[in-house]
């Protein structure tokens, strides 16, 4: 079907029966609509980094804590050793900090002890087969 469409398009444009600009626009639309979209970076990082630390974001945001956390990461770790993104939290907004090594995640949590884990298992609406976790 698409091959027939492009043959017709080529025939029309070769005989000046159709505006060349319109034909280019249609071809561009076809190419763009069939391009493979790349995977979002946060999904790639979620699959690639073995250690993730999810922080609950309070209603008024993290404020200076987030700025300080970004600065700490930049100053203490190589660029490929961490990533950070907003992530889905259970019953809360959350930020995800991704690390390649548990030691780096431990240093990060020690540097920012006031950050609260986005622990959805403590939410009243959380349930799992076998009952609530302790």
N, C-alpha and C positions, 0 to 999 in steps of 0.2 A: 504494500500500500504506500509506504513512504517512498519507495523507489519510483513508483508511478508519479507521485507528487513532485519529486525532484526532476523527473524527465519533462513533465509538463511545465514546470517552472523554467527549466533550461530552454525549452522550445519557445516559450513566451518571451523570455528576455533576449534570446538570440535574434528574434524577428522584430525587436522593438515594439512588441505588442503590450508590453508591460513596463512600467517605469523601472529603470535599473535601481534606483534608490529604494523603491518598495521591495524589489526582489532581494536586495542586500539585507534589508530589515527583516524580511521573513526568514532568510537563511540564518541571520544572527540569532533570531528568536529560537529557531529550531536547535541550533548548536548550544545555546545557553540552557534551553530547557532539558537537554539530554546530557549536560555535563554532570560528571559525578561530583557530588558535594563532598568536601573534606569533612572529616570528623572534628567536632568542636574540641578545642584544646583541653577544656576541663574534663571531657570524657576520656581523651587520650591519656591525660595525667592520672585520672582515677584508675585506669587499667595498668599504667606503667609503674607508678610509684608503689612500693610495697608497704609503706607506713603512712597512715593518714591520721591527722588530729583534727577533729571537728569541734569548733568553738561555737557556743550559743551566742547569738547576737541579741542583746537586750533591745527593748522597744525604741530607745533613743540612740541606738547604735553603739559601736565600740569606741568612737571618738579617738582620742590620742593613743589609746592602746594599740589600735590597728596600725597607725602611723609608726609607732615605736616597733611593732612586730616586723613590719616591712623593712625598716632600717636595720634591725637586728639580723634578719635573714640575709640581707645584702652585705652586711659587714662581716658576718661570721661563717657563711657557707658559699661555696662556689655556685654559680648560676644554675648549673645542671643538677644540683643536689637537692633542690627544693622547688615547690610551686605553690601557689595559693589561688583559690577561687571561691566564689560564693557557691554553696552546695545546698542541697535539700536537707532539711533537718526534720525530725519527727516532732511535730507540735511546736516548732520554733524556726526562726531564720538561723542560718549557720554559715560559717566561713570554714573552708577546708584548707588545712596546711599539709602539704604532702612532702615526705622525706624519703631519701634513698636508704638511710640507715637509722636504726632505732636510737643510736647514740645521739644523733643530731636532733631527733624529736625530743629526747629526754632533756638535752641542753635547752631547747626552746621552751619546754614546759617549765623548767626551773627558772628561766629568765622572765617568764610571765605567769607567775602563780595565780594571779587574779582572774585569768581567763577561765571561763566556765565551760566544761565539756558539754557538748550538745548530746546529752545522754537521754535519748527518747524512751529508754526502758523504764524511766521513773515517771513518765507521763501517765495520768489516770486512764487515758484512752488506749494505752499500749496493752496488747495481749499477745500471747503466743500459745501454741499447743503445749499442753502440760502445765499451764498456769504462769503467773508472773515470775520474773526472775527475782532473786533475793537481793 
